Amino acid sequence: MDLYKQADLVENEADFIRFIEALMSDRIDEEEKESVSPSSPYGAGANGWENGSIVAFLDAATTWGQASVNGLQYYEKPSNPWRRAAHILHAGKFYE
């Protein structure tokens, strides 16, 4: 399932944990693809990952979380804290 859609379906702790598993699977899948056919070092990987290290991932998630604390032009902050947490972690994948 698309990670954007899966993050939007998070309602509770169990959903959140499933989302983390999906995010991890997406990263593992990208690493496998990149080992066969590497993408340019100046862009996203095969599955759209911009941040390959845990430090870069957490930095991007934190930065996006802070930037979107009141929502953004195209992002309405959800009232469900589990969904919000999923959105923040998902942003660690692509936010620079």
Backbone hydrogen bonds, N-H to C=O, Kabsch-Sander energy under -0.5 kcal/mol:
donor,donor_aa,acceptor,acceptor_aa,energy
6,Q,2,D,-2.6
7,A,3,L,-2.5
8,D,4,Y,-1.7
9,L,5,K,-0.8
9,L,6,Q,-0.8
10,V,7,A,-1.2
16,F,12,N,-2.4
17,I,13,E,-2.5
18,R,14,A,-2.1
19,F,15,D,-2.3
20,I,16,F,-2.4
21,E,17,I,-2.2
22,A,18,R,-2.3
23,L,19,F,-2.7
24,M,20,I,-2.5
25,S,21,E,-2.5
26,D,22,A,-2.3
27,R,23,L,-1.9
28,I,24,M,-2.6
29,D,25,S,-2.6
30,E,26,D,-2.1
31,E,27,R,-2.5
32,E,28,I,-2.2
33,K,29,D,-2.3
34,E,30,E,-3.0
35,S,31,E,-1.7
36,V,32,E,-1.0
36,V,33,K,-0.6
37,S,33,K,-2.7
43,G,40,S,-1.3
45,G,49,W,-2.1
48,G,45,G,-1.9
50,E,93,K,-3.3
51,N,93,K,-1.0
52,G,50,E,-0.6
57,F,53,S,-2.7
58,L,54,I,-2.8
59,D,55,V,-2.4
60,A,56,A,-2.5
61,A,57,F,-2.5
62,T,58,L,-2.5
63,T,59,D,-2.8
64,W,60,A,-2.7
65,G,61,A,-2.5
66,Q,62,T,-2.4
67,A,63,T,-2.3
68,S,64,W,-2.0
69,V,66,Q,-1.0
71,G,68,S,-2.3
72,L,75,Y,-2.9
75,Y,72,L,-1.3
77,K,75,Y,-0.7
84,R,80,N,-2.3
85,A,81,P,-2.2
86,A,82,W,-2.0
87,H,83,R,-2.5
88,I,84,R,-2.4
89,L,85,A,-2.5
90,H,86,A,-2.7
91,A,87,H,-2.1
92,G,88,I,-0.9
92,G,89,L,-0.8
93,K,90,H,-1.7
94,F,90,H,-0.6
95,Y,91,A,-3.0
